[in-house]
Amino acid sequence: MSGFDLVAIEQGIKDAIIALNRPYIAEVATYGGEFDDVESLGAVVRRFPAVWVTFAGGMPRPVSTSKKKWHIDLNFVVLVGARSIRNEESTRHGVVVSGQLVEVGTFQLLNDVRLALLGKTLGLQIVPFDMGRISTLFNTRIQNQAVSVLAQEYKTSLVVCIDDDDDVPWLLSMSMDYHSPADSDTPVATEIINLEI
């Protein structure tokens, strides 16, 4: 099988975000359930502003009748998190003082991710990324800080071909004879149909 490497795609997403060289992003990582454990959430929030990437799933479907070629739709989710001691709005909008960004918000982080991914293939054999649904995971207060975590889906697809490593002959074409009347021994027309592999 060729052309299906989820590791390369996920790492490519992280590398593209890192390549933006945003000094305010403290961490770009693979999501590993950081928000699942309420007791350690405070430690996670201290690493904000941060971006995480995770594979959300895929949907394969055969492209040919021989099932030697598959089209796979892939969904990745990018999570962005920001905190502020000011208020909840600052976690999303950020804070600008005298024209300088002093605190980044999750809306800016989503814009950064969009710049890194939308319409890009990351040098891989994939369809350029499209944006998907945006959702709020957290808008809350933790340890006297306002916290915002947003998630956005990014969708791509690719075609995977199965390498032909066996010597089993495949049905490549077939001949159809049309008879009229149906019980006639002599066909009135013959057609050769080539099958897609």
Order of alpha helices (4+ residues) and beta strands (2+ residues): alpha-beta-alpha-beta-beta-alpha-beta-beta-alpha-beta-beta-beta-beta
